[in-house]
Amino acid sequence: TAPVQTLNDGTVLPGLGLGTYPMDDAEAERAVAQAVAAGYRLVDSAANYRNEAGVGRGVLASGVPREEVVVTTKLPGRDHGYRETLRSFDESLKRLGLEYVDLYLIHWPLPRVGRYVDSWRAMIELREAGVVRSIGVSNFTAEHIDRLERETGVLPSVDQIEMHPLFPQAELREVLAAKGVAVQSWSPLGRGSDVLGDPAVKKVALAHGRTAAQVVLRWHVQSGAVPLPKSADPRRQRENLDVFDLHLDAQEMASIAGHTPHRLGGDPRYHEEF
Ligand code: A2P
């Protein structure tokens, strides 16, 4: 299992988790049960992944007590707004088949819709009601987070952002660190291909006798981020969790993220996903 991080609300979060996009219910159920049994203690889902039912069943089938597993899900764009968020959360909880969610995130800011602050007020209430342990955001820029803080006085505990060696997010991470907002990385392996085949990554992997995936995940951990690699394959799941006895030096760290930044996913300022 991975070491933990303490969030700004006092709760603790594992230092690495399982991504579940794109898995359907059946695949997610198998993959999550197997990952939790293998030592994963953080599982990431979203209403828009359409696999919350499978994720919930996988957690309950893992053989590990529910309260030892951190379950994350996310509010979809179509449900932004105060009342809509409360209803959407109930629907997520029902699909998950759980009594509470550990971490609830606003999936995208949708600044042109302009309702993420209303959603945030609802999330603050969900946390106060105890049905959500921690609240956070995903794909929020410094500007969106500033607005939450200004208008509600409550900072998110987590910002889950696209982060990998092709898009290391150094500036945003500095801002988040200064505010005490923990960073989780989605697509930490850059969705495979280019990142894992990168000559700089391969060189470091060879020097340590580890795989490219392990080196990239270690780069996240040493950068202070919580990576959420996705795999349903038991061997890869174990490989991806086994990065806590590996140490990269400053030069290796720098060599891994030495590219011109290149996003693979949507730009939070414009991306509209409902
Ligand atoms: P698969 O799901 O077939 O195991 P990301 O987490 O950045 O979205 O990347 C996920 C992609 O990386 C998936 O295609 C996944 O393949 C692949 N992947 C996950 N873990 C490993 C690993 N240890 N080695 C190689 N590829 C991996």
Boltz pocket constraint, residues with backbone or C-beta under 6 A from the ligand:
constraints:
  - pocket:
      binder: B
      contacts: [[A, 19], [A, 21], [A, 186], [A, 187], [A, 188], [A, 189], [A, 190], [A, 191], [A, 192], [A, 193], [A, 196], [A, 211], [A, 213], [A, 214], [A, 228], [A, 229], [A, 230], [A, 231], [A, 232], [A, 233], [A, 236], [A, 237], [A, 239], [A, 240]]
      max_distance: 6.0
